[in-house]
Each structure stands twice: as structure tokens, then as C-alpha cells.
């Protein structure tokens, strides 16, 4: 009788141990499938590397404030060998998937979309070198600016009086054709992106005033992000 009880206890203990082990393995598998998330981090001198064209690799940025906007400035740094078109910065809302879209159509041509209306800009840019690009827009006048490496392009006007909706989905590496999705591999970014800043006002670059510490929508030194697919964070090697 005592031997039977002993074997019964051993069998119960073994079964519980195996169940715990299996649960632990399943939890590890689930963790591996989850996207890589972060708390707010200082990403100074770091960049996101997008190694290859993809329809499922991107980075979602969480804004410091997610309210309606009547003005904006967005700046970022890119380094790529692409000659085809690609999305630089995609800001979608439930009202418009192209609430803000900064897109490089081809070498020497950028487009800026606000509220699904698009204007294009021409620029002489060197090939295969890092680019610092900023875009601004003011609702009251509709004036839009793009600055490439500190040089202003010819200004355009669009969506005068428009208000950008709240609760934006902000994505690097892909163009959103639906809210948070609808990606096209032929519009995906390949290369490096960093130094992403966004303000809820027009930064007066012509006055030489650019204080990135005051960026109050997105701030690279206080950034919360989520990586999906094959995206790697690496040190920034070039300015």
C-alpha cells in the first residue's frame, strides 16, 4: 500500500513538472512572435536599419501628444541606395490614410501629402549620401515647405484651412494604404532612418532656429517605438 501511494505521488509530481515545462516553452514561443516594443528611450546616435524590401517590416512611433493639428514640422535623417520611390514618413488617421505622407518619388523629386492632397518638390540631391529632410505645413496659409540638407525648395500651397485628425498611426519604412496596414513592397524603404522629430508648429528654419529638444510630438531623444518584421537598431555611422 505504501509503495502504491509513493508511486502515485511521484507520478503526480512528474506530471505537474512536465505541464509547467510545456507552459514555459509555449510562453517563450509566444514572446518570440510578439513585436519588439520599447518604453520612451533616448535614441541619440542610433538609427533603424531596414535591410531589404518588405511588405511587413516597419517601425511604429508613439507620439508624445496625439491631438488634432493645424500646423506641423517633421524632420528626419535617411541613408539609402534606392532609386525607386519609397515612403519616408507615413502619418495616417481614421479619416485619411494619407493625412501626412512624405514620399520620395524618384531621385531629385519628393512629394508631400496633407489630407490626401499632394504637391511635389524638385531638388538636386547627391546619390547615395545621407539626407537630412524637413517638411512643414501651416493650415492658415496652406504653405508647405521642404528643406533638404538645410536648403529650402520652392514652396507650395495645399489644404488651406484643413485640420489634421487626432489619433494618428505613425510608421517608418512603409506607406499606409489603410490605417496601420495596406503596405506595398514596392514602396517600402531600404536603408537607414534616424533623428526623427516632429513639432505641432512650423519651425522657422529661415531664422536659423532649430531646437530639437523642443520637438513636442515626436522626439528622437524621448521615443517610444515598436519594431515589426526585419528591422535592426544600429549605431549611426554618418551625419
C-alpha positions as CSV (number, residue, x, y, z in Angstrom):
1,X,0.0,0.0,0.0
2,X,2.8,2.4,0.9
3,X,4.7,1.7,-2.4
4,X,1.5,2.3,-4.3
5,X,1.0,5.7,-2.6
6,X,4.6,6.6,-3.2
7,X,4.4,5.8,-6.9
8,X,1.1,7.7,-7.2
9,X,2.8,10.8,-5.6
10,X,5.8,10.5,-7.9
11,X,3.6,10.3,-10.9
12,X,1.5,13.4,-9.9
13,X,4.7,15.3,-9.3
14,X,6.2,14.3,-12.6
15,X,3.0,15.3,-14.5
16,X,2.9,18.7,-12.9
17,X,6.6,19.3,-13.7
18,X,6.0,18.4,-17.4
19,X,3.0,20.6,-17.5
20,X,4.9,23.6,-16.1
21,X,7.8,22.9,-18.6
22,X,5.4,22.8,-21.6
23,X,3.7,26.0,-20.4
24,X,7.1,27.7,-20.1
25,X,8.0,26.6,-23.6
26,X,4.7,27.9,-25.0
27,X,5.2,31.3,-23.3
28,X,8.7,31.6,-24.8
29,X,7.3,30.8,-28.3
30,X,4.6,33.5,-27.9
31,X,7.2,36.0,-26.7
32,X,9.2,35.4,-29.9
33,X,6.2,36.1,-32.1
34,X,5.4,39.4,-30.3
35,X,6.7,42.7,-31.8
36,X,9.7,44.4,-30.1
37,X,8.4,47.2,-28.0
38,X,10.2,49.9,-26.0
39,X,9.5,52.4,-23.3
40,X,10.5,56.0,-24.0
41,X,14.2,55.9,-24.9
42,X,16.9,58.3,-25.9
43,X,17.9,57.1,-29.4
44,X,20.7,59.7,-29.9
45,X,23.3,58.4,-32.4
46,X,21.1,55.4,-33.2
47,X,19.2,54.5,-36.4
48,X,16.7,51.9,-37.7
49,X,18.2,49.7,-40.4
50,X,15.8,48.3,-42.9
51,X,17.9,45.6,-44.7
52,X,15.6,44.6,-47.6
53,X,12.4,45.4,-49.4
54,X,9.5,44.0,-47.5
55,X,5.7,44.3,-47.1
56,X,5.9,43.5,-43.3
57,X,8.9,45.3,-41.9
58,X,8.3,48.7,-40.3
59,X,8.5,50.8,-37.2
60,X,5.6,52.4,-35.4
61,X,6.3,55.5,-33.4
62,X,4.2,56.6,-30.4
63,X,3.7,60.4,-30.3
64,X,4.1,62.4,-27.2
65,X,0.8,64.0,-28.0
66,X,-1.9,62.7,-30.4
67,X,-4.3,65.5,-30.9
68,X,-5.6,67.4,-33.9
69,X,-3.0,69.5,-35.7
70,X,-3.3,72.7,-37.7
71,X,0.5,73.0,-38.2
72,X,3.4,70.7,-38.2
73,X,7.1,70.3,-38.8
74,X,8.7,66.9,-39.3
75,X,12.4,66.2,-39.7
76,X,14.4,63.0,-40.1
77,X,17.7,61.6,-41.5
78,X,17.8,59.0,-44.2
79,X,20.6,57.0,-45.8
80,X,19.7,54.7,-48.8
81,X,20.8,53.4,-52.2
82,X,17.3,53.2,-53.5
83,X,16.5,54.9,-56.8
84,X,12.8,53.8,-56.9
85,X,10.1,55.5,-55.0
86,X,9.7,54.9,-51.2
87,X,7.9,56.2,-48.2
88,X,9.9,58.4,-45.9
89,X,7.2,59.2,-43.2
90,X,3.6,58.0,-43.1
91,X,1.1,59.6,-40.7
92,X,-2.4,58.0,-41.0
93,X,-5.7,58.6,-39.2
94,X,-9.1,57.0,-39.4
95,X,-10.2,60.0,-41.5
96,X,-7.3,59.8,-44.0
97,X,-4.6,57.2,-44.5
98,X,-2.5,59.9,-46.2
99,X,-3.0,62.6,-43.5
100,X,0.7,63.3,-43.8
101,X,2.9,61.4,-46.3
102,X,6.4,62.4,-47.1
103,X,7.5,60.3,-50.1
104,X,10.5,60.3,-52.4
105,X,9.1,59.6,-55.9
106,X,12.5,59.3,-57.6
107,X,16.0,60.7,-57.3
108,X,15.5,64.5,-57.2
109,X,11.8,64.5,-56.6
110,X,9.9,64.5,-53.3
111,X,6.1,64.7,-52.7
112,X,4.3,65.9,-49.6
113,X,0.7,64.9,-49.0
114,X,-1.6,66.6,-46.5
115,X,-5.2,65.3,-46.1
116,X,-4.8,63.2,-49.2
117,X,-3.8,66.2,-51.4
118,X,-0.3,66.1,-52.8
119,X,2.3,68.5,-54.0
120,X,5.7,67.7,-55.5
121,X,9.1,69.3,-55.0
122,X,12.2,69.1,-57.2
123,X,15.7,69.1,-55.7
124,X,19.3,68.4,-56.9
125,X,20.5,65.8,-54.5
126,X,23.7,63.7,-54.4
127,X,23.4,60.0,-54.8
128,X,24.0,57.5,-52.0
129,X,24.7,60.0,-49.3
130,X,22.8,60.7,-46.1
131,X,20.0,63.2,-46.4
132,X,18.5,65.5,-43.7
133,X,15.0,66.4,-44.7
134,X,12.3,68.5,-43.1
135,X,8.7,69.3,-44.1
136,X,6.5,72.0,-42.7
137,X,2.8,72.9,-43.3
138,X,0.6,75.7,-41.9
139,X,-3.2,75.4,-42.1
140,X,-3.9,79.1,-42.1
141,X,-2.0,79.8,-45.3
142,X,-1.7,76.3,-46.7
143,X,2.0,76.9,-47.3
144,X,4.2,73.8,-47.3
145,X,8.0,73.8,-47.3
146,X,10.6,71.0,-47.7
147,X,14.2,71.6,-46.7
148,X,16.9,69.2,-47.9
149,X,20.2,69.4,-46.1
150,X,19.3,72.9,-44.9
151,X,18.3,74.2,-48.4
152,X,14.7,75.3,-48.9
153,X,12.9,74.0,-52.0
154,X,10.3,76.1,-53.9
155,X,7.3,76.5,-51.5
156,X,3.9,75.0,-52.4
157,X,0.3,75.6,-51.1
158,X,-2.2,72.9,-50.2
159,X,-5.2,72.2,-47.9
160,X,-5.6,75.7,-46.6
161,X,-7.8,75.7,-43.5
162,X,-7.6,72.0,-43.1
163,X,-7.2,70.3,-39.6
164,X,-5.3,67.0,-39.2
165,X,-7.3,64.5,-37.3
166,X,-6.2,63.1,-33.9
167,X,-5.2,59.5,-33.0
168,X,-2.6,59.1,-35.7
169,X,-0.7,55.9,-36.7
170,X,2.9,57.0,-37.4
171,X,5.0,54.5,-39.4
172,X,8.5,54.4,-40.8
173,X,9.5,52.1,-43.6
174,X,6.1,51.7,-45.3
175,X,3.3,53.7,-46.9
176,X,0.0,53.1,-45.2
177,X,-2.9,52.5,-47.7
178,X,-5.1,51.5,-44.7
179,X,-4.9,52.6,-41.1
180,X,-1.8,50.7,-39.8
181,X,-1.5,48.5,-42.9
182,X,-2.1,48.1,-46.6
183,X,1.7,48.0,-47.3
184,X,3.2,47.7,-50.8
185,X,6.7,46.1,-51.0
186,X,7.4,48.4,-54.0
187,X,7.0,51.5,-51.8
188,X,9.0,50.1,-48.8
189,X,12.1,51.8,-47.5
190,X,15.5,50.1,-47.6
191,X,18.4,51.7,-45.7
192,X,18.7,53.7,-42.5
193,X,16.4,56.2,-40.8
194,X,17.0,58.2,-37.7
195,X,16.8,61.6,-35.9
196,X,13.0,61.7,-36.3
197,X,11.5,64.9,-34.8
198,X,8.0,66.4,-35.1
199,X,6.5,69.6,-33.8
200,X,2.9,70.9,-33.7
201,X,4.0,74.2,-35.2
202,X,6.1,75.5,-38.1
203,X,9.8,75.7,-37.1
204,X,11.3,78.9,-38.6
205,X,14.3,77.4,-40.3
206,X,14.9,80.6,-42.2
207,X,15.7,82.3,-38.9
208,X,18.3,79.6,-38.1
209,X,16.2,78.4,-35.2
210,X,16.0,74.6,-34.8
211,X,15.9,73.4,-31.3
212,X,15.2,69.6,-31.5
213,X,14.8,69.4,-27.7
214,X,11.5,71.4,-28.1
215,X,10.0,68.8,-30.5
216,X,6.7,68.0,-28.8
217,X,5.0,65.4,-31.0
218,X,8.0,63.1,-31.7
219,X,11.4,63.4,-30.1
220,X,14.3,61.1,-31.0
221,X,15.7,61.6,-27.5
222,X,12.4,60.5,-25.9
223,X,11.0,57.9,-28.3
224,X,8.6,55.0,-27.8
225,X,8.6,52.7,-30.7
226,X,7.5,49.2,-31.9
227,X,9.5,47.2,-34.5
228,X,7.8,44.7,-36.8
229,X,9.5,42.3,-39.1
230,X,13.2,42.6,-40.0
231,X,14.3,45.9,-38.6
232,X,17.5,46.4,-36.7
233,X,18.6,49.2,-34.4
234,X,22.3,50.1,-35.0
235,X,24.7,52.9,-34.2
236,X,24.6,55.9,-36.6
237,X,27.9,56.0,-38.5
238,X,27.4,59.1,-40.6
239,X,25.8,62.5,-40.0
